[in-house]
Amino acid sequence: MRQRVLFIAVLLALVLPLSGCWDGVELQKRAIVLLLGIDPAEHGGVTVSVQIALPHKLGTITSGEGGANQGKTITVSQSGASVGEAVHRIQLSVDRRLFFGHLQAVIVNQQLARQGISPVLNPLVQSRIVPRNAWLCISFASAEQITKFNPPTDPIPARYLTNFFTNDILLDRPYEGSVGGFHQRLVTPGVEPYSFAVFADDPSSSPRIHGLAVFQGNRLVGTLSHKLVLGWTFVENQCSRTVTDFRCPEGDGRFTVNIKSVHTDIRFPTAASGFQKVQIRTRLVGDIEGGICARLQSTSRRKQLERAVSKQVQTFVRESLATSQRRWGTDIFGLGLTLYRQHPDQWPGDKQWRKQFRSLKFDIKADARLHYVQTYNV
């Protein structure tokens, strides 16, 4: 009996300290941050804006000039010499503990990104304020303006924006467009990081993605438009299932292809020329869904459309590579990473590769395999 009592006492001594969360914070005492924007301050430093959800209003219907969702969130902004100081001042200005566990996106003003985004982003990541899977966006408008945007169709503005961004640019590996993916590419040899370029015409207009923000190291150097992003997705094997239109072989009119898969193979054939030439082979498979030049369904017509798609894919890839190469000299395509993997003993280093990338020659070929959409008579 004595041994049984002693055994129970030991169990209670071990279990009781584990019950409950000693450092937990009640939901009613949390300020749930959905968006975080960072702008340059007027007299140096930064201005941080956080969009905070108002849970007690998310389930209610509100009317007014600002739309049905006005008042569902609030935006609090403070300035400081650093991001950490600004966040601390925001914490002192609200009556609840800031909680970043549901943060959807970090929006950094392009002026700060051009100076170098690491001093702005690293403190947030190191202090675990920002989740690594949060979207990273570069704003060409005021980041504070974007955090104040109230959409008409969704009570949660951050969810509206992230869904909108996801629909606007479809990536096969969306994690690389996040904070964690940015840092991962930043430290990977032979590839440069990127994020999403966000524009907003005025405070009442919906923010929109205008292609990719291109970096060299941690500095923003330019943007890749939607048209050029398509070529980048082909090279990077980032092209997910999507619908794209192409010009007809005759040059008059367009037809639609539902892209099922894209695979690109990159090879550096020989070291004799100092790896100054790279072979890029892209294979595309898709369904012809319609268009002016796709009304006649025949084998000969299908082959004509395949040749047209192959030629245009080559053009997309060549224009995207040429823009990045000649304008910025930054390899967001991962060609250097391919060289590093295929010939690690010949890798010249990131600094030398940036110079070598500017003079790199491209041997580009594309092969499209298309099928007509099958119909069945019932």
N, C-alpha and C positions, 0 to 999 in steps of 0.2 A: 504493500500500500504506500509506504513511504517513497519507494522508487517511482511509483506512478505519479505521485504529487510532485516530486522533484522534476520528472520528465515534462509534466504540463507547465510547470513554472518556467523551465528553460524555453519551451516553445513560445510561451507568452512573451518572454523577454526578447526573443528574436523577432516575433511578428509585430508587436505593438509599435516599434519605431518605424515600421514600413507602412503603416496605415496612413492614408491621406497624402496630400502633396504639401509639404512644409513651405515651399516657395510659390505655391499656386496663387493666382489672382482671380477673383470672382469675375464673371462676365460683366456684371453691372459696373465694375470698376475699371473696365478696359475701354480704351478708345481704339477701335479697329481701323487701321490704316489700309486703304485700298490702293492709292496711288501716291507716288513720291516724285516731286519735281524739283530740279535744281537749276537755278538761274544765277548769272553773275550779279552781285550787288552793286549799287551805284558807286559806292566809295571803297571798292575792293571787297574781298571776301565773297561769300555766296549767300543767296536767298533760297531757303528750303521751304517747299510747300507740301503739305500732306493733306490728302483727301480722306476724311474720316466718315465712316458710315454712322447713321443714326438708326440703330436697330428698331427702336420703338415706332419709327415712321415708315419703315420699308414695307409694311403690310397695309398701309393706309393709302387712300386715294386723295390727292390734293389737286386743286384747280388754281389757276392763276396765269399771269402773263408768261411766266417762265416755263410753263408746260406742266404736264401731270406729275412729273417727278421732281419738281422743285422742292427743296427742303429735305430730300432724302439723305443728303450728305452735306458736310460743311468743309471748307478749305481753310486751313490755318497756316500762315506764313510767318517766318522769322528769319532775320539775317544774322550772320556771324562770320568770324574770321575763318572758320572751317565748317565743314558739314556737321561734324560732331557737336560743335558749339551751337549751331543753328537748331539742330534737333533737340538739344538740351533746353534751349529757350522755348521751343514749342511745348516741350513737356511741362515747363513751368507755367505756361499760359493756358493749359487745359486742366480740368479737375479729375481726369482719369489717366490711368497708365497707358501709354502708347503701346499698341500691340501690332507687330508687323508680320504675324504669321499668315495673314491672308493678303499680303501685298501682291498685287497683280502685275505692276510694271514700274520701272524706274525711268523717268524722263529727264534727260540731261540736255541743257541748252547747248546749241552747236558752238557758241563762243567758247564755252569751257572745254568742249570736246576737242576743239582745234588747238587749245593750249596743252592738252594732255588730259585724258579722262581718268587715268589711274589715281592721281591725288584726290579726286572727287569720289571715285567708286570704291577704292581699296578700304578706306576706313569703315564703310558700311558693310562690306563683306567680312572683314576681319572681326568686327564686333557682332557679327551674325544678326544684324538688323535686317538685311536684305536676303530673302531666300534665293538660292542659286537658280531656281527655275522661274524666277520672275522675268518678264520680258524687259529687254533693254532697248530704249528708243532714244533717238537723237532728234530734238525738237528744233525746227527752223522758225518757230514762233516762241512766245513766252511759255515756258513749262508751267508756270502758275496758271496761265490762261487755260491750258488743257486740263489741269486738275479741277478747274471750276466748271467745266463743261457738263451740262445736264442733258442727257439724251431724251428724246420723246418716247422711246419704245421700251426702255429697260429701267427698272427702279434703281439698279446698281450701275453707275456710270463706268466704273472700272471694268466690269464684266462686259458691258456694251463695247468698250474700246478694244479689249483683248479679243472678243469674238469678231469684231470688225477687222482687226489686223489679221487674224487667222484666215478669214475669208479672202482678204485682199492679196496676201502672198502665201501660197501653199508651198511648204517645204517638206521634204522627205525626212529631214532631221531638224525639227523645230527647236530642239534644245540648244542648238548652236546660235540661235537668236536670243538667248537668255543671258542673264548676268553670268551664270556659271559657264555657259558655252563660250562667251566672249573671253573670259579668263583662260579657258582651256586652249583656245586658238592662239591667244596671246603668248603662251609659253611653249607652243608646239613649233618645232623648226619647219621652215619652208611654207608657211601659210600665214596670212594676215587676218585679223578679226574683222567683223562687220556687225552692224546693228540695223535697225529700221529707221529710215528717215521719215519724220512726221511733220506735216504742214497743217496749219489752220489759218484760214483767211481772216477771220475775226472771231470775237468771243462767242458769237451765236452759231457759228458754223461748225459742223462736225469735223474733228481732226481726221486726217487721211494719211495713208502711207504713200510716199512718193519714191518708192524704190529702196535701195540699200544705202546706208551710210558706210563709206569705205574708209578703212583705217590703215595707216602705216605705223606699226607698233601700237602705241596707245594714243596716237594723234589722228584726229579726223582730217582727211585730205580731200574728200569729195563725195559725190553721190552717184549711184548707178541707177538710171531710169528704169521704169518697168520693162521697156522694150529690151534693154540690155541685160536686165536681170534674168530674162528667159534663157539667153545664151549662157549665163553663169550657172544656172541650175543644170543645164545639160552637161557642162564640163565637170561640175562638182558632184554629179549624180544626186542632186537635190530635187530633181523634177519629180513631183508626186503625180498621182493620177489627176489630170485636169483636162479641160476643153480649151483648145486653141484654134484660131482660124489662120489659114494660109491663103496666099494669092493663088488664083487659078493659073494653070500653065500658059494660057493665052494672055495673062496679065490683066484681064478685065473680070472683076468679081472675085469673090472669096468663097472658100469652103471650110467646113468645120471638121476637126479631127479630135476625137476623144482619146487622149494619150493614155495608154494602158501601162507602158513601161518604157524607161529610157536607161540605157547602160552605156557609159563612156569608158573606154580603155585608154590609158595614157602611158606612153613608152618613150624612154630616152634610148635610142637605138645603139649609140656607140659613144665611146669616150674620146675617139680620135679627134673630133672637132671641139673638144672641151664642153660637150653637152650644150651646144648652141642651137640644137634643133630638137623639137619634141613632136611626136606623132600622137594625134588625137583622133580616135575612132569612136563615133557615136552611132548606136543602133536604137531606133525608135520603133515601137509597135503600137498601133492604134486602130480605131474604128472610124470609118468615114460616116459622119452623121448627117451630112446634107450640105447644100450650097448650090450656087448656080451651075458650076461645072461638074457637079456630082450627080446630076439627074439621070444621066445615062449610065447604067451599071453594066459594065463589061470588063473583061480581063484587060484589054488594051487600054481602056480608060483608067483603070485602077493603076496600071504601071505608069501611066503619064502623071497621075497624081502622086505616086510614090517618088518619082524623080523630082517633081516640083517641091515636095516636102523636104527631100534630102538636100536639095540645093539651098533652100531657105534656112534649114537648120545650120548648114555650114556657114551661111551669112551671119546668122544670129551669133554663133560662137566666135567667128572671126571679128565681128564688130565689138563684141563684149571684151574680148582679149585685147584688141587694139586700143580701146579706150582706156582700160586699166593700165596697159603697158606704157603708152605714149604720154598720157596725161598725168598719171601719178606714179608710175613705176612700182606699183604695189600688187603683190600676188595674192589675191583673195581666192584664187582658183585651186590652190594647193598643188601647183605644178612642182614647186620646190620640195614639198613634202613627199611627192612621188619619187623625185630624184633621191631624196634622203633615204627612202625605203629601198629603192632598187640598187643604189650605189652608195651605201653609207660611208665607205672609205674615201669617196670622192666629194663628199659634201663640203662646199666652200664656206659655210656659215651664213647666217641670215644677212649680215651687212653686205657681204660680197654677192650674195644671191640677188639682192635688190638691184645691184648694178647689172648683173648678168641677165636678169629678167627683162630689162629694157631692150636688149639686143637679141632676145630669143626669137628664133624662127619657128613658124608653126606649119605643120603638115596636117591639114584638117580634112577629114572625110566623114560623111554621114550616110547611113543606110536606113531608109524607112520601109517598114513592112506594114501595109494597110489592108484592112478588110472592110467590106461593106457590112452594115448592120443587118443582121438576118431578121426577116419578118416571117410570120407564120399565119396562114389562113385558118380561121376557126370556124 
